């Protein structure tokens, strides 16, 4: 049985500065991000330091809809669903605004007549 099935914390090493932690609840996962950065090449050393410097002193915060909004390139004034879990799903299913802008710009560019 995996740690996730046991509803314990599962640690992921995304290999460089952003470490991601998640916790399974009854219906969903709660995602976290580390507020400090560590970098080790050896996986065992990384795991040891992660637990020592991030997990035990609780140097992590939950990822909220506001974080997803910024990561996807939405403006600060953008209004999203009041329930954090629904808003996070909506942002997760969206295409980042800067990507849409640059694709549209390239599509329109050849159509302009000088």
HELIX and SHEET records of a PDB file:
HELIX    1   1 UNK A   43  UNK A   50  1                                   8    
HELIX    2   2 UNK A   51  UNK A   55  3                                   5    
HELIX    3   3 UNK A   65  UNK A   71  1                                   7    
HELIX    4   4 UNK A   84  UNK A   92  1                                   9    
HELIX    5   5 UNK A   97  UNK A  109  1                                  13    
SHEET    1   A 4 UNK A  10  UNK A  12  0                                        
SHEET    2   A 4 UNK A  20  UNK A  24 -1                                        
SHEET    3   A 4 UNK A  29  UNK A  34 -1                                        
SHEET    4   A 4 UNK A  60  UNK A  62 -1                                        
END                                                                             
